[in-house]
Amino acid sequence: MSVEILDGATIISFVEDEEAFNVSVNDLFAQLDTDKDGLLSYGEMLKELQSLRVFETHFGIDVKRDPDELARVYESLFVQFDHDLNGRVDMQEFKEETKQMMLAMANGLGSIPIQMALEEDSLLMKAVQREYYPKIAAYRA
């Protein structure tokens, strides 16, 4: 984990770079698809959703949530990805919903840069790396 600076434009630029975005999403999908059947089950996605700890923290502080409430939230998130409601998420569904989520984050962040702790392999970290690290390398050269 590292602390990085990003804003909505960083995320939008990453999503609009189809090659970078698609490679990153394909890699994430492959990591989540533990049985390698080309589809994500609820169980496979649940691990990723839980790792985000969005609902277990409030401004970075752990909060005890009702397990039934958490289960309902995670199930509703899975359904958000499962566009055809067949109980599995294919690559296209995953890519489309991930894109929509990234654009919603960008919209929420707006144009004011903020510091955020990011996981090394997260899509947000990949957006930051795409945006800033090539510029830093060019500056040093």
C-alpha positions as CSV (number, residue, x, y, z in Angstrom):
1,M,0.0,0.0,0.0
2,S,1.2,3.5,-0.7
3,V,-0.2,7.0,-0.4
4,E,-0.7,8.7,-3.8
5,I,-2.3,11.8,-5.1
6,L,-5.1,11.6,-7.6
7,D,-8.1,13.4,-9.0
8,G,-11.0,12.6,-11.2
9,A,-9.1,13.5,-14.4
10,T,-6.5,10.8,-13.5
11,I,-9.2,8.2,-13.4
12,I,-11.0,9.4,-16.5
13,S,-7.7,9.5,-18.5
14,F,-7.0,5.9,-17.4
15,V,-10.5,4.6,-18.4
16,E,-10.3,6.4,-21.8
17,D,-7.0,4.8,-22.5
18,E,-8.7,1.6,-23.8
19,E,-5.5,-0.4,-24.0
20,A,-4.3,0.4,-20.5
21,F,-7.7,0.0,-19.0
22,N,-8.5,-3.3,-20.8
23,V,-5.2,-4.9,-19.8
24,S,-5.7,-3.9,-16.2
25,V,-9.3,-5.1,-16.0
26,N,-8.4,-8.4,-17.8
27,D,-5.6,-9.0,-15.3
28,L,-7.9,-8.3,-12.4
29,F,-10.6,-10.6,-13.8
30,A,-8.0,-13.4,-14.3
31,Q,-6.9,-13.0,-10.7
32,L,-10.4,-13.3,-9.4
33,D,-11.4,-16.2,-11.7
34,T,-9.8,-18.8,-9.4
35,D,-11.4,-21.8,-11.1
36,K,-10.4,-20.4,-14.6
37,D,-13.8,-21.0,-16.1
38,G,-14.0,-17.5,-17.7
39,L,-16.8,-16.5,-15.3
40,L,-16.9,-15.0,-11.9
41,S,-19.1,-16.6,-9.3
42,Y,-20.5,-14.7,-6.3
43,G,-17.9,-16.4,-4.1
44,E,-15.0,-15.4,-6.4
45,M,-16.2,-11.8,-6.4
46,L,-17.1,-11.7,-2.7
47,K,-13.4,-12.1,-1.8
48,E,-12.5,-9.0,-3.8
49,L,-15.5,-7.0,-2.5
50,Q,-14.6,-7.8,1.1
51,S,-11.0,-6.9,0.6
52,L,-12.1,-3.4,-0.3
53,R,-13.5,-3.0,3.3
54,V,-15.7,-0.2,2.1
55,F,-18.6,-1.1,4.4
56,E,-16.4,-2.2,7.4
57,T,-14.8,1.2,7.9
58,H,-16.0,4.7,8.4
59,F,-13.4,7.3,7.5
60,G,-10.7,4.7,8.1
61,I,-12.0,3.5,11.4
62,D,-13.3,-0.1,11.8
63,V,-17.0,-0.3,12.4
64,K,-18.9,-3.4,13.4
65,R,-21.6,-4.1,10.9
66,D,-24.5,-6.5,11.1
67,P,-23.4,-9.6,9.1
68,D,-26.8,-9.9,7.4
69,E,-26.7,-6.3,6.3
70,L,-23.2,-6.8,4.8
71,A,-24.4,-9.9,3.0
72,R,-27.3,-8.0,1.4
73,V,-24.9,-5.2,0.4
74,Y,-22.4,-7.6,-1.2
75,E,-25.2,-9.5,-3.0
76,S,-26.6,-6.3,-4.4
77,L,-23.1,-5.3,-5.6
78,F,-22.8,-8.7,-7.3
79,V,-26.1,-8.2,-9.0
80,Q,-24.9,-4.8,-10.3
81,F,-22.2,-6.6,-12.2
82,D,-24.4,-9.6,-13.3
83,H,-26.3,-7.7,-16.0
84,D,-28.0,-10.8,-17.4
85,L,-28.8,-12.1,-13.9
86,N,-27.5,-15.6,-14.7
87,G,-25.5,-15.9,-11.4
88,R,-22.2,-15.4,-13.1
89,V,-20.2,-12.4,-14.3
90,D,-18.5,-12.6,-17.6
91,M,-15.6,-10.5,-18.8
92,Q,-17.8,-8.0,-20.7
93,E,-20.1,-7.5,-17.7
94,F,-17.1,-7.1,-15.4
95,K,-15.4,-4.6,-17.8
96,E,-18.6,-2.5,-18.3
97,E,-19.5,-2.3,-14.6
98,T,-15.9,-1.6,-13.6
99,K,-15.7,1.2,-16.1
100,Q,-19.0,2.7,-14.7
101,M,-17.7,2.4,-11.1
102,M,-14.4,4.1,-12.1
103,L,-16.2,6.9,-13.8
104,A,-18.5,7.4,-10.8
105,M,-15.4,7.6,-8.6
106,A,-13.9,10.2,-10.9
107,N,-17.1,12.2,-10.9
108,G,-17.1,12.1,-7.1
109,L,-13.5,13.2,-6.8
110,G,-13.8,16.0,-9.2
111,S,-10.8,18.2,-10.1
112,I,-9.3,18.7,-6.6
113,P,-6.4,16.4,-6.0
114,I,-6.5,14.3,-2.9
115,Q,-4.2,11.9,-1.1
116,M,-5.4,8.4,-0.9
117,A,-3.9,5.1,0.4
118,L,-3.9,2.7,-2.6
119,E,-3.3,-1.1,-2.8
120,E,-0.3,-1.8,-5.1
121,D,-2.3,-3.8,-7.7
122,S,-5.5,-1.8,-7.6
123,L,-7.0,-0.2,-10.6
124,L,-6.7,3.2,-9.0
125,M,-3.0,2.7,-8.4
126,K,-2.6,1.7,-12.1
127,A,-4.4,4.9,-13.1
128,V,-1.9,6.9,-10.9
129,Q,1.1,5.1,-12.3
130,R,-0.1,5.6,-15.8
131,E,-0.6,9.3,-15.2
132,Y,2.4,10.3,-13.1
133,Y,5.3,7.8,-13.2
134,P,6.1,8.3,-16.9
135,K,6.3,12.0,-16.3
136,I,8.6,11.6,-13.3
137,A,10.9,9.3,-15.3
138,A,11.0,11.8,-18.2
139,Y,11.8,14.6,-15.8
140,R,14.7,12.7,-14.2
141,A,16.2,11.9,-17.7
